[in-house]
Amino acid sequence: MSLHDRIQGSVAAVRDQLLALSHDIHARPEIGYEEFHAAEVTTALLASQGFVIERPIAGLETAFRATKGSGALRISLCAEYDALPDVGHACGHNIIASSSVGAALALGELADEIDATIVVFGTPSEEGGGGKVDIINAGLFDDIHLSMMVHPWSTERLEAQCLAVVGFELTLLGKEAHASAAPWEGRNTVDALTLAQVAIGLLRQQLRPGDQVHHMVKTGGSFANIIPAKSVAQFMCRSINIERLNELRTRVDKCFQAATLATDTSYEIEVLGHEFTHMVSDGDILKHYRSNAERFGRTFELDDEGITKPTISTDMANVSLVTPSIHPLIKIETNGATNHQPEFTASCITASADQAVLEGAMILAMTAVDTALDGPLRTRLLERIAR
């Protein structure tokens, strides 16, 4: 029996556990750094199959490292399991966690034969916080030769365009006053926020391709008859790399300076989480992924036709700059819904989603095996760390 056949058999043997894990995480959405239940049930399944669990790691209560085998090639799979506020698992992280676990369970049985060590990282708060960056900063990716995961999407794509991103909270500070009796005594932060929004809106005409700014207003006063002394908004800036992102941040900051100058207010900025970088996919590993995905009838016409890649941001991009990585998008049926919509949440526990869990696990495991047995690629991966 071939190694690929054995992978299919291994995933089939834990089919019910993997789908139960996916549905359990989906049913109990937990936002970033609060994924205690998800981390518990994920590590429990891995431990039941012989993985050694370390938790917490990197100073994060909901992060873990699970390891099996002792071979030379250290292969990591990233399990995300945080949800979004209000809309739950509208990015399908339940699928990500379960497919990575499934791949790891199959690979764990083959680790000695392919001379590999299988590592699963439980990575909290991909939606803005950046748990993988904490794990990188703790040095836990330093001895990893390659890292993989799949991400559910409405189409099949080998990779997305991962933009560098930073999130921050803008707090505008002014002065209260009676809005009718003495408005001249006040300093209106809603006016300041409005001017900032207009300035950024006008700036967008001059932004370079790949530059994006978006935001939402959190608070803006408490009563119409009080000049609002405090307004808070959350912003995200994205660009094609960190250098361009820093340039964009400078231009956006000038919009805040102008708005507060005009309204005689002031502002403060608090960065939320880590900066995410652009991503560099490993082309050789990605070729093995494609070959194995096609075994299951998954096709990549959009990539072959050069259709524009979807733009996203992820801390998996940070991982890709420290170890060869892939982050392909695996298709689930969504009936027209896109990520971060409630309808996408509902799509993440359907038969199509379950199929993505199982096939994603098998494709990742087969990709890891093919990479481990690809002589030149294996040598390149091992020598990168040896140097």
N, C-alpha and C positions, 0 to 999 in steps of 0.2 A: 504494500500500500504506500502511495506517495505521501510526502509530507503535506501536500495540499489536501489530499483526501483525509488525512488524519486531522488536519485543522477543521475541516468540515464536520467530521465526526465529533471532535471535542466541543465545538460550539453547539452542535445539535444536542449533546449530552447535558448542557447547562442552559438550554433554550429557555425553559420555564423560569429559572432563576434570573436570567438576564432581563427577560421581559417584565418580571415582577419588580426588579430593581428599577427599571425605566419608569414603570407606572407608579411605583411608590414615591420616587423623587418628584415626579410630575404632580402627584396628588398633594404633596406637602411642600409647596414652593417656599424657599428661604432666600432672602437677599444676601448680597455679598458679605462675607466674613461672619455670617450667622447660619451657615449651612451645617448645623450640628447633626441633624437627623440624616441628611444625605451622606455626610462623612462617615457616620456610624454604620449605616447599612451597606455602604460601598466597601468599607474595610472589612466588615463581617463576612461578606461573600468572598473577598480575596483571601482572608485568613482561613476560611473553611477549605480552600483549595491549596493550602500550603505556603502561601506568601507570608513573609515576615513583615509585620506592620510597625512603622515608626510614626507616632502621632502624639503631640503636635510636632511640626517641623517649622523652621524659619520664623519662629515666634508667632505662628498662626495656629489658633486652636482648631480650625477646621481644615487644615492642610495635613497631608500625610505622604509618606513614601512607603510603598509596598514592593518587596524584592523577592525574586525566586531565581535560583541558579547562581553559578559562579564563573561563567565563561568570560572570555576576553572582550567580546563585543557587548557593550552596555546599551541596550535598546530601551528607550522610555516611551511610555504612552501617557498622554495627559487626559485626566478625567475632570471635566468641568461639571459643576452641579449647582451653581447659583442661579437664582431666578431674577426677574425684573419686578420692580414695584408695580402694583396694580394689575398687570397682565400676566403674572406668573411665568411659566416656562415658554414664553413666546419666542425664544431663540433656541429651544430644543436641547438645552444642556442635559436633560435627562437622557437623551439619545447619545450625546457625546460620552457621558460617564459610562453608560452601559456598554456601548460598542468598544470603548477602550478597555474596560474590564474583561469583556468577552475575548478580545484579542489577546490580552495578557494571560488569561486562563489557558487558551490554546497554546500559546507560545511557551508557557511554563512547563508544559509536558515535553517540549522539544528542546529546551534550553541546552541540555548537555550535547545533544546531537549537532546543534548548530554553533556550539561553543559560544554561548551568549548568556548574559545576565539580563533578566527582564525586570524592568522597574516601572511601576505605575506611580505617577504623582497625582495626588488629589489637589487640585488648584483652585482655591476659592476666588470669588469676586472678579471674574473676568469682565463683568459688566461695569467697568469703571474703576474698580480699585486696583486690580492688577496683582493677584496673588502669585502669578508666575514670576513677576519681577522680584518679589520678596524671596522666592525660592532661588532665583538666580543670584541675588545679592548674598544669600547665605552660602553660596558656593556649591549647591547641590547638583547643578548641571555641569560642573567642571569636568566630571569624569564620564559624562554621557556622550556616546558616539553619534546617536541619532534620536530624533524625537518625532512623534506622529500623533495625529488625531484626525477625526473627520467631523465636519460641521453640517448639520441639516440645512437644506436650502430648497427653494422651489424649482431649481434646475440643477443639472449635473455639471459641475465645473471642476477642473483640475486645481484651480487656485482663484482666489479673489485678488483685487488690488487692495492691499492692506495699507491704509493711510496712517501716518503718525498722528497721534491725538493727545491733547491735554484737556482735562476738564477742570473748571474752577468756578468758585462762587464769588459773585460780585455783590458787595454790600455798599449801598450808597447811604451817606449820613448827612442829615440836614437839621432842621429845627421846626418844631411844632408851632402852630399859631391858629387862632380862630379864623376859619376860612372866609367869614363875612366881615367880622368886626375889625380884624387887623391882619389881613393876609400878608401885608408887607413885612410883618415881623417874622414870617416863616421862610424857610428854605426848603423847597419842594423836591423831594427825591424822586417822586413819580415823574415830574418834569425832566429831571436829569436822566432817568432811565429811558424816557421817551426819546430824548435827544440822542442818547447813545444808540438806541435801536435805529433811529433814522440815519445816523452817521454810518453805522455798520451796513444798513441796507443800501446806502449810496456807494459805500466802499466795494460792495460785491461786484459792481460793474467793472472794477479795475482788478479784481482778484485773478490770479493766474489759474489755469486749469489744475484741478487737484486741491485747491484751497477751499475750505468750507468753514463757515461759522454758523452755529445754531444755538438756540437758547430757549429757556422757559422762565417765566416770572414766578417766583415763589411767594413773595409778599410785596404789598405796595400800599401801606397805610392800613388804618383800621376803621375809619369813619369819614364820610364825605365832607363833614364840617370841620375836619382837622387837617391842616396842612401836614402831609406825611413826612415824618422825620427819618424814616428808615424804609428802604426798599431793598429787596434781595432777589437776584436772578442767578440762574445757573447757566453757564456757557460751556460750549465745547468748540475748540478750534482743531481743524485737521489739515494736514498737507502731506505731500508725497514723501517727505523725510523730515528728520528732526531739524536740520538746518533751515529748511523752508518753513517749518512750523514756528521756529523762533522768530523769523522775519514777520510771519503773519501775526504772531502775538504782539509784536511791537506796534504794528499798524492798528490792531484792535485796541490796544491800550491807549493809543492817541485819541480814539473815539471817546473813551471814558474820560480822558483828561479834558477834552473839549467840552463834553457835556457837563462836567462838574464845574469847570471854569464859568460857563454861561449861567449856571444856576447858583453859584456860590455855595456849592456843597462839596463833599469830599467822598472818597471811595477807598475801599479795602478789597484785596483779592486773596482768597484762600484756595490754593491748588488742591483738587480732590483726587486722591490716589496718585498713581504713578503715570508718567508719560509712557505711551505706547509708541514703539518705533514702526518704521516700514518693515515689510517682510521680504526675505529672500528664500524662496523655495529651492530645495535641492532637486535639480532636474533629473539626476540619475535615479534617485529614490522615487520621484514622481512617475518616471517611466514604468517602474515596477508596479506602482499603484494602479496606473492606467491599465496595464496588461491584466492585472487581476480583477479590476472592476469590470472590464469587458467580459470576463468569464461569466459574470452574472447578468449579462445583458445590459449593462450600463454603458451609455455612449456619450461621446464628447463632441458632438457636432458644433456646439457654440464655440468651443475652443478652436476647433479646426477651421471654422469660418471666420475667426478673428473678431467675433462679437465682443463688444466692450465688456470687460470684467466688472462684476459688481464691486462696489467700494464698501469696505468695512474697516473696522479697527479692532485689534485683538492683541492681548499680551503674548499670544503665541508668536507674534512677530518678534518680540524681544528675545524669545527663545531661539528663533531662527538665526539671530545674529551671534549667538554663542555656541550653537551646535547645529549641524545640518538637520533640517526639519521639513515636514510637509503639513499642509492644512487644507486638504481638498474639501469641496462642498459636495455632500451626498444628497441626492434628490429624494424628497418625500412629496406625496400628493397634498396640495394645499388649497385646491379649488380657487386659485387666484390670490390667496393671501400671501403676504410677505412677512418676513421676520419682524418682530416687535408689534404685531397686531394680535388682538384676542383670538381671531380666527386661526392664526398660526399656532397659538397655544393649543387649541382644540385638535389641530392636525398632528400634534406630536405624540398622541397615544392611539393613533389609528393603526389599521393593518399595515398601511404603507410605512408608518413610522417604525412599527415593530420589525418590518422587513429590513429597514435601514439599520436598526440595531444589530440584527444578526448578520446581514451581509457586510455591514461596516466592520464588524468584528473579524469576520473571515478575511475580508480584503486587506485589512491592516496586518493581520497575522501572516498572511501569504506574502505581503510586501516585505515584512520584516525577514521572513525566511529567505526570500529571493535576494534581498540585500545582503544577508549574512553569507549566502553561498555565491555571490557575485565577487569573484576574486579581486579584480581591480578596484571595485567600489569598496569592498571590505578593507582592502589595504589602505585606500585613501582615508577612510573614516578612522582607522586605528592610528595611522601615522599622524593625523592632525593633532591628536592629543599627545602622542609620543614626543612630538617636537616641542 
